[in-house]
Amino acid sequence: MSEYIVYNGEYLKKETFQLSTNNRSFRYGDGLFETMHANGRKTQFLTKHFERILNGMQKLKMNIPNQFTVAKIDSLISSLLSRNKMFQGAKIRLAVYRVDGGLYTPDSNNISYIIESEKLEDEIYSLNKTGLKLGIYNSIPKPINYFSDIKSSNSLIYVLAGIFKKENNFDDCILINENNNLVEAISSNIFMVKDDTIYTPSINEGCIRGIMRDTISEIASNIGYIVYDDCILTSDDLLEADEIFLTNAIQGIRWVVALGERRFFCNVSKQLINELNKFAF
């Protein structure tokens, strides 16, 4: 059975679709993306994802077409899921890039976009049965700058962190910034719990403002936890935590069992993932 993608509003067969070698995302990393969770024909937190990609497009001085709206993207995703017969859990990737032309200086600020779908094992968020083993990636600090909160096509620091993770048999690893403070994991935000208080690094520390980061902060506050989302944290702080967990839009919450020789619990993670599923579905 053929699988489809959406290219600039049109449904095309994935196996025959080709991008030009002049594609600016390929040549210069001149693009950005969102990954989203879908269930049935509904995309969870779509409005928030769309607001974030619009913000990134504005920061990168891309022209936003009149027909590029959250309602249009919602309709395209819904139909794409039907065409690909993905009626349970699915991962949606929306990629936006500047159209071909020019060298570093583009000929145009107009955009093209692609939407892809991929089946997930679980239709709702499910907590990992085995806790993650974390490492600290400190070979290359993540800069704190204008681009820190953009989900850019230029993801080299995450690629190198992923290689470090693989070489050292970690399940994930934490990036630090130039001040040696915690930033985020490879594709997730990080939280720590100490004495029923929840902490996560500040956006000013250089992390992506994750949709799930904000959602979990809101849910935790609503059920009585004190949540600080503007923290400056170090690896030493993590070693003093009762619990550590990672969050992203596709997997929800993943709990951490080990950082070095330190071991952690998952009581808060279990509670939060149940509340998340009530909230999201």
C-alpha positions as CSV (number, residue, x, y, z in Angstrom):
1,M,0.0,0.0,0.0
2,S,1.3,3.4,-0.9
3,E,2.0,5.9,1.9
4,Y,1.3,9.6,1.3
5,I,2.8,12.9,2.4
6,V,1.5,16.4,2.0
7,Y,3.6,18.8,-0.1
8,N,2.4,22.4,-0.2
9,G,-1.2,21.2,0.3
10,E,-1.1,18.4,-2.2
11,Y,-1.1,14.6,-1.3
12,L,1.8,12.8,-3.0
13,K,3.1,9.3,-2.8
14,K,6.0,9.2,-0.5
15,E,8.0,6.7,-2.4
16,T,8.1,8.8,-5.6
17,F,8.5,12.2,-4.0
18,Q,11.9,13.9,-4.5
19,L,13.4,17.1,-3.2
20,S,15.8,19.2,-5.4
21,T,19.5,19.2,-4.5
22,N,19.0,23.0,-4.4
23,N,16.7,22.6,-1.4
24,R,17.7,25.3,1.1
25,S,17.0,23.1,4.1
26,F,19.4,20.5,2.7
27,R,22.0,23.0,1.6
28,Y,22.0,25.5,4.5
29,G,19.8,24.2,7.2
30,D,17.3,27.0,6.2
31,G,14.2,25.5,7.7
32,L,12.5,24.4,10.9
33,F,10.0,21.7,12.0
34,E,7.5,20.5,14.5
35,T,6.8,16.9,15.6
36,M,3.4,16.2,17.0
37,H,1.3,13.4,18.4
38,A,-1.9,12.3,16.8
39,N,-4.7,10.0,17.9
40,G,-7.5,9.1,15.6
41,R,-7.7,12.1,13.3
42,K,-6.9,14.6,16.0
43,T,-3.5,16.2,16.6
44,Q,-2.8,16.8,20.3
45,F,-1.8,20.5,21.1
46,L,-1.9,21.5,17.5
47,T,-2.6,25.1,18.1
48,K,0.4,25.4,20.4
49,H,2.7,23.6,17.9
50,F,1.5,25.9,15.1
51,E,2.1,29.0,17.2
52,R,5.6,27.9,17.8
53,I,6.4,27.2,14.2
54,L,4.9,30.6,13.2
55,N,7.2,32.2,15.8
56,G,10.2,30.5,14.3
57,M,9.2,31.4,10.7
58,Q,8.9,35.1,11.8
59,K,12.3,35.0,13.5
60,L,13.8,33.5,10.3
61,K,12.1,36.2,8.2
62,M,10.1,33.7,6.2
63,N,6.9,34.9,4.4
64,I,3.8,33.3,5.9
65,P,1.2,32.5,3.1
66,N,-2.4,33.5,3.8
67,Q,-3.5,29.8,3.4
68,F,-0.9,28.6,6.0
69,T,-3.3,28.5,8.9
70,V,-3.9,26.2,11.8
71,A,-7.3,25.2,10.4
72,K,-5.7,24.3,7.0
73,I,-2.9,22.3,8.6
74,D,-5.4,20.5,10.9
75,S,-7.5,19.5,7.8
76,L,-4.4,18.3,5.9
77,I,-3.2,16.2,8.8
78,S,-6.6,14.7,9.3
79,S,-6.9,13.6,5.7
80,L,-3.3,12.4,5.6
81,L,-4.0,10.1,8.5
82,S,-7.1,8.7,6.8
83,R,-5.2,8.1,3.5
84,N,-2.4,6.4,5.4
85,K,-4.9,4.4,7.5
86,M,-3.3,5.6,10.8
87,F,-6.3,5.8,13.1
88,Q,-4.5,5.2,16.4
89,G,-1.2,6.6,17.6
90,A,0.8,8.5,15.0
91,K,3.7,10.9,14.8
92,I,3.2,13.9,12.6
93,R,6.2,15.9,11.3
94,L,5.6,19.4,9.8
95,A,8.7,20.8,8.1
96,V,8.9,24.3,6.7
97,Y,11.8,25.6,4.6
98,R,12.6,28.6,2.4
99,V,12.1,27.9,-1.3
100,D,15.1,27.1,-3.6
101,G,17.3,29.9,-4.9
102,G,20.4,31.9,-3.9
103,L,23.4,31.0,-1.9
104,Y,23.6,32.1,1.7
105,T,21.5,35.1,0.7
106,P,18.1,33.7,-0.5
107,D,16.4,34.8,-3.7
108,S,13.0,34.7,-1.9
109,N,11.6,34.4,1.6
110,N,8.6,32.3,0.4
111,I,8.2,28.9,1.9
112,S,7.4,25.3,1.1
113,Y,6.2,22.7,3.6
114,I,5.9,19.0,4.0
115,I,3.7,17.0,6.4
116,E,4.6,13.3,7.1
117,S,2.9,10.7,9.3
118,E,4.4,7.6,11.0
119,K,2.7,4.9,13.1
120,L,3.4,4.8,16.8
121,E,3.3,1.7,19.0
122,D,0.9,3.3,21.5
123,E,-2.1,5.3,20.8
124,I,-1.9,7.3,24.0
125,Y,1.1,8.3,26.2
126,S,2.6,5.3,28.0
127,L,5.3,5.5,30.7
128,N,8.5,3.6,29.9
129,K,8.6,0.3,31.9
130,T,12.4,0.5,32.4
131,G,13.9,3.8,33.6
132,L,16.4,5.6,31.4
133,K,20.1,5.8,32.0
134,L,21.3,9.4,31.5
135,G,24.7,10.8,30.7
136,I,25.9,14.5,30.5
137,Y,27.1,15.7,27.1
138,N,29.6,18.5,27.8
139,S,31.9,18.3,24.8
140,I,30.1,21.1,23.0
141,P,28.0,23.5,25.0
142,K,24.7,24.7,23.5
143,P,24.9,28.4,22.9
144,I,22.3,30.8,24.4
145,N,21.4,33.0,21.5
146,Y,18.6,34.1,19.1
147,F,18.3,30.6,17.7
148,S,18.2,28.7,20.9
149,D,14.5,28.1,21.0
150,I,14.0,27.4,17.3
151,K,13.5,23.8,16.2
152,S,15.9,24.3,13.3
153,S,16.9,21.9,10.4
154,N,20.4,22.6,11.6
155,S,20.5,20.1,14.5
156,L,24.2,19.2,14.6
157,I,24.6,19.6,18.4
158,Y,21.8,17.1,18.9
159,V,23.4,14.7,16.3
160,L,26.7,14.8,18.1
161,A,25.0,14.3,21.5
162,G,23.2,11.3,20.0
163,I,26.5,9.8,18.9
164,F,27.9,10.4,22.4
165,K,24.9,8.6,23.8
166,K,25.3,5.7,21.5
167,E,29.1,5.4,22.1
168,N,28.5,5.4,25.9
169,N,25.4,3.1,26.0
170,F,23.2,5.8,27.5
171,D,19.5,6.0,26.8
172,D,19.6,9.8,26.6
173,C,21.9,12.6,27.6
174,I,21.7,16.1,28.9
175,L,23.1,19.1,27.1
176,I,24.7,22.0,29.0
177,N,25.2,25.6,28.0
178,E,28.3,27.8,28.1
179,N,27.8,28.4,31.8
180,N,27.8,24.7,32.5
181,N,24.1,24.8,33.4
182,L,21.6,22.2,32.3
183,V,19.7,22.9,29.1
184,E,17.7,19.9,27.9
185,A,18.0,16.3,26.6
186,I,18.5,15.4,22.9
187,S,14.8,15.6,22.0
188,S,13.2,16.4,25.4
189,N,13.0,18.9,28.2
190,I,14.2,17.8,31.6
191,F,12.5,18.0,35.0
192,M,13.7,17.1,38.5
193,V,11.6,16.5,41.6
194,K,12.8,17.3,45.1
195,D,10.6,17.1,48.2
196,D,7.4,17.3,46.1
197,T,8.6,20.4,44.2
198,I,9.3,20.2,40.5
199,Y,12.0,22.1,38.7
200,T,12.9,22.6,35.1
201,P,15.6,24.8,33.4
202,S,14.6,28.3,32.4
203,I,14.0,29.2,28.7
204,N,16.8,31.7,29.2
205,E,19.3,28.8,29.7
206,G,18.9,28.0,26.0
207,C,16.3,25.2,25.9
208,I,13.5,24.7,23.4
209,R,10.2,25.8,24.9
210,G,8.7,22.3,24.6
211,I,4.9,22.1,24.2
212,M,5.0,19.1,26.6
213,R,7.2,21.1,29.0
214,D,4.5,23.8,29.4
215,T,1.7,21.2,29.5
216,I,3.3,19.2,32.3
217,S,4.1,22.3,34.2
218,E,0.4,23.3,34.0
219,I,-0.9,19.9,34.9
220,A,1.5,19.5,37.9
221,S,0.5,22.9,39.2
222,N,-3.2,22.0,38.9
223,I,-2.8,18.9,41.0
224,G,-1.0,20.6,43.8
225,Y,2.7,20.5,43.0
226,I,4.9,23.6,43.3
227,V,6.5,24.1,39.9
228,Y,9.5,26.3,39.1
229,D,10.0,26.7,35.3
230,D,12.7,29.4,35.5
231,C,15.5,27.5,37.2
232,I,19.3,27.6,36.8
233,L,20.3,23.9,37.4
234,T,23.5,22.0,37.3
235,S,24.4,18.3,37.2
236,D,25.0,18.4,40.9
237,D,21.4,19.5,41.4
238,L,20.3,16.4,39.5
239,L,22.3,14.1,41.8
240,E,20.3,15.6,44.8
241,A,16.9,14.9,43.1
242,D,14.4,12.3,44.2
243,E,13.2,11.9,40.7
244,I,14.1,13.0,37.1
245,F,11.9,12.7,34.0
246,L,12.1,13.9,30.4
247,T,9.1,15.2,28.4
248,N,8.3,15.6,24.7
249,A,5.2,15.8,22.5
250,I,5.6,12.3,21.1
251,Q,6.4,10.2,24.2
252,G,4.9,12.3,26.8
253,I,6.9,11.5,29.9
254,R,9.9,9.2,30.3
255,W,11.3,8.5,33.8
256,V,15.0,8.3,34.6
257,V,16.4,5.5,36.8
258,A,20.1,6.4,36.7
259,L,22.6,9.2,36.4
260,G,26.1,7.9,37.1
261,E,25.8,5.8,40.3
262,R,22.7,7.7,41.5
263,R,19.3,5.9,41.3
264,F,15.8,7.5,41.2
265,F,12.1,6.8,41.7
266,C,9.2,7.3,39.3
267,N,6.2,8.1,41.6
268,V,5.6,11.6,40.3
269,S,6.1,10.4,36.7
270,K,3.4,7.8,37.1
271,Q,0.9,10.3,38.5
272,L,1.6,12.9,35.9
273,I,1.3,10.5,32.9
274,N,-2.1,9.5,34.1
275,E,-3.2,13.1,34.4
276,L,-1.6,13.9,31.0
277,N,-3.7,11.2,29.3
278,K,-6.9,12.6,30.9
279,F,-5.9,16.1,29.7
280,A,-4.8,15.2,26.1
281,F,-7.3,12.6,25.0
